[in-house]
Amino acid sequence: MEILSTEQIYQIEQATLQEGDLGCVLMENAGFSVTQQINHYYKPCRVLVICGPGNNGGDGFVIARLLQEGGWQEVAVMLYGEMDRLKGEAKIAATKYGGDIIPFDYNIVREFDLIIDAIFGVGLNRDIDDVLCDAIDVINRYGKDVVAVDIPTGVNGDTGQIMGAAIKASLTVTFSRKKLGHVLMPGKGRVGEIVVADIGISEGFIQQLDVNIWDNNLSLWGDKFPLPTSEQHKYDRGHVVVVGGPIKSTGAACLASVSALRIGAGLVSVACPESALMVYATKLTSVMTKSIVTAQDYTDFIGDKRKNVILIGPGTGVNDMTKERVLQSLEFKKNCVLDADALTIFQDDPQLLFDSIDSQVVLTPHEGEFARIFKIEGGRLEKARQAAKISGAIVVLKGADTVIAHPGGEVVINDVAPPWLATAGSGDVLAGIIAGLMANNMSPFDAACAGVWVHSQAANLAGIGMISESLPDFIPQVLAEIC
């Protein structure tokens, strides 16, 4: 589950070498692991292995040799650099390969069926030169299948940023653990399918690292997931209050309400303006509705301790009522999920919101909403981490690489969301899922992580062409997997 930085990878590799393992053994293991995956995914064909000047290139020489020894008849090696500049294990691997090496000419890629990218690995920290940028452009343009060794060339291993240009791989085989560049955009969009291979690095060395970034999956929070038991009744599973918007924008709160029920909340109520009550009551047959006219009506309604989570924002509008409901809920120290308009309304005075947070609160902004209330620059991981610290809330920075940050510094990155999840209303569904899990006594951080994962997996089941209205219907299938 750990996601490692390049510095942490260097640390565990050095610890392995100090333990007595030779660097060439790790390189052989890496090359063998990639070759295994190539044989699993592809039949023998014309393959070009492009090797770089460092250890990533050394892995490539091992792969070329093993493919040839395994019966692949048409294997060619092309070196980006000079043979006499190879050093250490990479030089040993090149010598052991012993075959012909083609001078670097990227125009020949069209002559091959499969490309092995062993040019640069996760240690790349500078923009690549124009010649290699042109080569990458040609490789991507011809649409050949590419297997990347460790990470596609051009992707920064720590940030996912593109260092001038980056290869678009069909398959990436990395070692020991995923790296940040695999799960953060835009690098995430270049890795294709990813396989994590064991190359003999001790798990003990990894456990000694100070890791606080994790891959979002079932093993991270599954033992805390609130599955129903026969001893429970509906009030044991919590009561979510969704603040509904005016009659012109009822859809968002409806999506959130149904999603909270689907994930397992015992009860859900929509508190809405009197003019919209009939619309909510007609649409939501399993959800209770309550007309709220005054601020006192609202405080009277949420005063019941059994109403243990408030969701505000979807479709409420950027208006005084939304701000008032947020501040009232926080004053009551209610656990809250604040989304969309409940965040944007504080864009002129975000500190008012942060100072009011004195309970378990989850904020679920997309990039635009995040920018309105957090004046933070940098990559998504660091922005989310700083925002959680500043606000005192769990921050779910939504996107293709959703980042979930805890005020204490822990971060979980979700990389299983399909691209079709980027559709109107999907964020309302996510907010409802998280609220439903919190109502069922899951901690806000675990609820956020689990909610994002369930949301992503439901979308994967729904498939391309999915709309947000259909998304809650797939939640039970995901729950069956958790059970």
Protein Blocks (a to p, Z undefined) as FASTA:
>chain_A
ZZcdfklmmmmmmmmmmnopafklmmmmmmmmmmmmmmmmpccddddddddfblmlmmmm
mmmmmmmmnopabdcdddeddfklpgcjllmmmmmnopacddddfklmmmpmbdcdffbc
cklcbdcdfklmmmmmmmmmnopacddehiaghiafklopaehiacddfbdcdehiacfk
lmpcfklmmnmpaddddehiafklmmmpccfbdcddfklmmmmpccddfkbcfklnopad
dddddfklmmlmmmmmmmmmmnopabdcddddfklmmmmmmmmmmbccdddfblmlmmmm
mmpmklmbccehihnbpafklmmmmmmmmmnopacddehjlmmmmmmmmmlmmmmpccdc
dddddfklmmmmmcceddfklmmmmmmmmnopacddedfklcdddfklpacddfkbcfkl
mcghklmmmmmmmmmmmmnopafklmmmmmmmmmmmmmmmnoghiafklmmmmmmmmmmm
mZZ
